[in-house]
């Protein structure tokens, strides 16, 4: 029996918070068999985005919004 994990056929779904931004894939805890070139995932526009390499779906936690300069009272 091999000790190498078998890749899942179903892409993983990861819920992220505003504190996790910017989101990139593969994440720091990704197993070695899942490593691919790092790509940044744009979850702010629709709240959901998929990695173009592995299909992992990233979902922005419901009701969680990143703090912008304007929200903090800072105008540029």
One Martini backbone bead per residue (centre of mass of N, CA, C, O) as a GRO file, in nm:
protein
   76
    1UNK     BB    1   0.098   0.035   0.021
    2UNK     BB    2   0.056   0.364  -0.017
    3UNK     BB    3   0.140   0.692   0.130
    4UNK     BB    4   0.001   0.831  -0.095
    5UNK     BB    5  -0.230   1.040  -0.155
    6UNK     BB    6  -0.545   1.067  -0.286
    7UNK     BB    7  -0.695   1.253  -0.490
    8UNK     BB    8  -0.961   1.441  -0.506
    9UNK     BB    9  -1.245   1.479  -0.716
   10UNK     BB   10  -1.338   1.690  -0.511
   11UNK     BB   11  -1.340   1.997  -0.457
   12UNK     BB   12  -1.257   2.221  -0.242
   13UNK     BB   13  -1.399   2.411   0.040
   14UNK     BB   14  -1.327   2.755   0.135
   15UNK     BB   15  -1.354   2.959   0.411
   16UNK     BB   16  -1.326   3.311   0.423
   17UNK     BB   17  -1.190   3.606   0.546
   18UNK     BB   18  -1.087   3.927   0.560
   19UNK     BB   19  -0.817   3.841   0.708
   20UNK     BB   20  -0.721   3.650   0.449
   21UNK     BB   21  -0.647   3.880   0.287
   22UNK     BB   22  -0.516   3.761   0.043
   23UNK     BB   23  -0.603   3.505  -0.172
   24UNK     BB   24  -0.441   3.182  -0.214
   25UNK     BB   25  -0.317   2.928  -0.446
   26UNK     BB   26  -0.187   2.748  -0.251
   27UNK     BB   27  -0.192   2.701   0.061
   28UNK     BB   28   0.002   2.654   0.348
   29UNK     BB   29  -0.163   2.354   0.397
   30UNK     BB   30  -0.087   2.212   0.152
   31UNK     BB   31  -0.028   1.941   0.001
   32UNK     BB   32   0.212   1.831  -0.212
   33UNK     BB   33   0.006   1.704  -0.431
   34UNK     BB   34  -0.133   2.018  -0.457
   35UNK     BB   35   0.082   2.161  -0.605
   36UNK     BB   36   0.102   2.487  -0.756
   37UNK     BB   37   0.087   2.765  -0.886
   38UNK     BB   38   0.050   3.068  -0.771
   39UNK     BB   39  -0.279   3.209  -0.702
   40UNK     BB   40  -0.501   3.462  -0.707
   41UNK     BB   41  -0.814   3.518  -0.535
   42UNK     BB   42  -1.130   3.663  -0.635
   43UNK     BB   43  -1.381   3.723  -0.376
   44UNK     BB   44  -1.514   4.017  -0.375
   45UNK     BB   45  -1.716   4.037  -0.613
   46UNK     BB   46  -1.898   3.748  -0.542
   47UNK     BB   47  -1.777   3.551  -0.290
   48UNK     BB   48  -1.677   3.356  -0.532
   49UNK     BB   49  -1.396   3.127  -0.610
   50UNK     BB   50  -1.175   2.964  -0.843
   51UNK     BB   51  -0.928   2.762  -0.913
   52UNK     BB   52  -0.761   2.707  -1.217
   53UNK     BB   53  -0.606   2.436  -1.130
   54UNK     BB   54  -0.795   2.268  -0.886
   55UNK     BB   55  -1.098   2.397  -0.802
   56UNK     BB   56  -1.093   2.547  -0.560
   57UNK     BB   57  -1.323   2.686  -0.333
   58UNK     BB   58  -1.387   3.027  -0.251
   59UNK     BB   59  -1.547   3.169   0.046
   60UNK     BB   60  -1.700   3.436   0.170
   61UNK     BB   61  -1.802   3.517   0.452
   62UNK     BB   62  -2.089   3.589   0.572
   63UNK     BB   63  -2.079   3.938   0.638
   64UNK     BB   64  -1.789   3.972   0.529
   65UNK     BB   65  -1.583   4.268   0.525
   66UNK     BB   66  -1.361   4.464   0.414
   67UNK     BB   67  -1.145   4.714   0.493
   68UNK     BB   68  -1.148   5.033   0.405
   69UNK     BB   69  -1.050   5.350   0.396
   70UNK     BB   70  -1.334   5.472   0.412
   71UNK     BB   71  -1.435   5.308   0.663
   72UNK     BB   72  -1.186   5.434   0.841
   73UNK     BB   73  -1.174   5.755   0.750
   74UNK     BB   74  -0.992   5.741   0.490
   75UNK     BB   75  -0.868   5.970   0.253
   76UNK     BB   76  -0.716   5.980  -0.085
   0.00000   0.00000   0.00000
